[in-house]
Amino acid sequence: MKTAIKWERDLSSYFLVSFITVIGSNLVSNVPFVMMMLPIAKMDGELWLLLATASTFAGNLTLIGSVANLIVAGVAERYGINLSFFEYLKVGVPLTFITVAIGTLMLYYF
């Protein structure tokens, strides 16, 4: 017996999807996670936008979350600036959750 998932358009559901997307995108990488979420995202156009927003910002969470982060760290090292994984987390974690929260709120209210 198949159980249908019902998408509730309330703020807590938006934040839950965003949070799951940030965590999932960092556990298995953005592209595979988004591919896994396609069946769920097809339920509603808002989910596509939420998934796109949260998975994009999720790349900022860790140093290895995005190739761009690694490039910047490599260039910084040439200038004598050592950017460790944990040093990056000090900025990456708050930055990611603030931008995801703002994006989620904007998608919900606008």
VOGU-3710 file (C-alpha; in Angstrom, 3 decimals, decimal comma):
1> mktaikwerd> 0,000/0,000/0,000  1,387/3,367/-1,073  1,154/6,304/1,298  0,950/9,741/-0,251  3,024/12,527/1,230  1,019/15,670/1,782  2,828/18,974/1,484  1,597/21,498/4,018  2,327/25,076/3,048  3,172/26,341/6,505
11> lssyflvsfi> 6,333/28,005/7,734  7,491/25,016/9,788  7,290/22,772/6,700  9,333/25,263/4,703  12,011/25,338/7,396  12,002/21,557/7,708  12,560/21,102/3,966  15,293/23,753/4,024  17,042/22,156/7,006  16,880/18,670/5,476
21> tvigsnlvsn> 18,233/20,088/2,216  21,199/21,785/3,911  22,115/18,637/5,823  21,501/16,291/2,880  23,419/18,479/0,445  26,432/18,334/2,726  26,210/14,614/3,416  25,893/13,399/-0,180  26,674/16,595/-2,151  24,211/18,988/-3,794
31> vpfvmmmlpi> 23,551/17,306/-7,131  22,903/13,760/-5,855  20,732/15,118/-3,040  18,624/17,225/-5,410  18,237/14,199/-7,702  17,004/12,134/-4,735  14,509/14,879/-3,870  13,020/15,137/-7,387  9,965/12,945/-6,660  9,118/15,091/-3,648
41> akmdgelwll> 9,888/18,378/-5,406  7,485/17,482/-8,228  4,575/17,759/-5,766  4,635/21,548/-5,809  6,364/24,399/-7,641  7,223/26,035/-4,317  9,258/22,981/-3,370  11,423/23,432/-6,458  12,260/26,978/-5,405  12,883/25,961/-1,808
51> latastfagn> 15,110/23,076/-2,873  17,069/25,305/-5,261  17,549/28,032/-2,663  18,553/25,807/0,245  20,835/23,525/-1,795  22,648/26,531/-3,268  23,259/28,144/0,122  24,179/24,735/1,594  27,453/24,872/-0,310  28,614/27,601/2,074
61> ltligsvanl> 28,344/25,400/5,177  31,777/23,758/5,001  35,046/24,340/3,202  34,447/21,241/1,079  30,787/22,115/0,447  31,647/23,883/-2,784  34,541/23,820/-5,227  34,519/27,635/-5,126  35,293/27,504/-1,391  38,320/25,302/-2,073
71> ivagvaeryg> 39,539/27,611/-4,827  39,330/30,637/-2,526  41,153/28,741/0,245  43,878/27,739/-2,235  44,353/31,302/-3,455  44,352/32,615/0,131  47,083/30,113/1,024  49,298/31,589/-1,693  49,035/34,897/0,176  49,988/33,308/3,475
81> inlsffeylk> 46,448/32,932/4,818  45,776/29,430/6,120  42,069/28,670/6,086  41,488/25,391/7,926  38,306/23,353/7,811  37,357/24,361/11,367  38,329/28,002/10,845  35,989/28,064/7,851  33,157/26,536/9,932  33,203/29,578/12,250
91> vgvpltfitv> 31,863/31,671/9,370  30,295/28,993/7,167  27,778/27,616/9,682  26,201/30,933/10,750  26,353/32,311/7,206  24,599/29,256/5,785  21,829/29,129/8,358  21,205/32,894/8,211  21,006/32,963/4,408  18,860/29,810/4,283
101> aigtlmlyyf> 16,519/31,283/6,918  16,201/34,562/4,990  15,638/32,710/1,698  13,055/30,428/3,292  11,177/33,362/4,818  11,216/35,245/1,506  9,839/32,245/-0,388  7,136/31,722/2,239  5,963/35,335/2,482  6,492/36,494/-1,095
//
